[in-house]
Amino acid sequence: MAIEFTQYILPNGRKKLIKIDRGPAYDKKASALRKAKCRFEAEILRTGEVSFTCEQEESDGNWLTLSIEVVPNGPGILEAVDRLIDNALKKLKKVANG
């Protein structure tokens, strides 16, 4: 199963669902984040870089950014997604523990 991201497409931010396959270990981690009311977003910036974010919905309806990765569009994307998820889980644990 792949991890679903909402991609915002230039020039007007139209939304598109994309899936990035990172294997069972990261599918499980992403599922845990989704259960914690997190969402994943991606955007190709005007610089050609790719921005990935993981945000958690707070009780007041606002979104807290847990993790962000900005990387060149190329082979490093998959490792950036791994870092995004690992860092989001670390931050989620910190937020939960106060």
C-alpha positions, -999 to 999 in steps of 0.1 A, spaced: 0 0 0 13 35 -8 12 67 13 -14 92 0 -4 129 -3 -24 158 -15 -3 175 -41 -9 212 -49 -2 219 -85 10 252 -100 0 278 -110 -33 279 -90 -29 252 -63 -53 227 -79 -53 196 -57 -44 161 -69 -41 129 -49 -7 111 -54 7 80 -38 42 73 -28 52 37 -21 77 33 8 71 -3 18 53 -19 47 73 -3 75 66 32 64 30 23 55 25 13 91 41 46 104 20 67 80 -11 48 92 -3 57 128 1 94 118 -32 93 100 -49 78 131 -35 108 150 -54 131 126 -24 139 104 -23 147 67 4 146 41 9 173 15 33 178 -14 41 207 -38 66 213 -65 79 248 -59 87 273 -85 124 266 -78 119 231 -90 123 217 -55 96 196 -38 81 204 -5 66 177 17 47 184 49 30 164 76 5 183 97 -17 173 126 -52 187 131 -56 203 165 -87 204 186 -94 241 175 -94 231 138 -59 246 131 -31 225 117 2 220 135 32 213 112 50 183 126 76 179 98 86 195 65 112 184 39 123 205 9 145 186 -16 155 188 -52 131 170 -75 149 137 -82 162 106 -66 164 120 -31 126 123 -28 120 88 -14 145 93 14 129 127 21 95 111 26 111 86 50 127 115 70 93 134 69 75 105 85 102 97 110 105 133 121 67 137 123 65 106 146 92 120 169 74 154 171 41 137 177 55 119 207 70 151 220 37 169 217 19 140 234 43 140 263 42 177 267 
